[in-house]
């Protein structure tokens, strides 16, 4: 994808915000802005939570912030070209590893902002199947399908690899979205039906329902990952204060889950929820802004 195409995608996201869609560009509350920080993210519940929290902290520090929801591939290309200044949504080393390799000469990895993640296939706890090795033999219990998320997600590629590793010839991977996946899961759990979905931790669904990861003896999904903060090279010199906040940003899966659960309340606004969480956690936020200078 060309830089102009990436810019067009980002402009589309900004126009969508003007039309009233949520989770997009925000205007800082400070009277005098220190500049505008462009944050890109993928529309996963975890990244909606983290990016909105970072947005609020940056705005309170005096920056304007634009948020743009993009596919994973375009998000990475945007930070690589500089159309986006930063992302706090880099699942590494595996899920987004290929994307990083394509732009690594043009970005700086500030390290993990969250550790203790997990990826794999998830079923309700009442499901008799416990291992990926047994999934294909029970394909009929799941209507022959695995409910996935957006087709560009690294998790989908890993799931396809796992299907090869475990010879899941009788199952197909159904692309959808994060919201569609959890909707299908909710319906199945309500009716006590078997379902298998692509899953990751942290995610609010584990607090909402009694779920389990299927064992992965061949480690097709790899070991635990982390979520890193990535900035475009040169951002430190352009906005040292914003860079310092992004560099300091680090929280726990439990803290992220608090925000994700707030976002699942009917009619809630992720931006307003982020502001509430930031206000309720001044000690945590103080660590992110400590020693920050303009």
Secondary structure, DSSP 8 states (H G I E B T S, - for coil): --HHHHHHHHHHHHHHHHTT-SSS-B--SSSS-S-EEEEEE-S-HHHHHHHHHHHHHHHHTT-EEEEEE--HHHHHHHHHHTSSSEEEEEEETTTTHHHHHHHGGGEEEEEEEEEEEEEEEEEETT-S--BGGGTGGGGGGGTTEEE---TTSHHHHHHHHHHHHTT-TT-EEE---HHHHHHHHHHHHHTT---EEEEEES-THHHHS-EEE-B-TT-TT-S-EEEEEEEETTHHHH-HHHHHHHHH----HHHHHHHHHHHTSTT--HHHHHHHHHHH-HHHHHHHHTT---
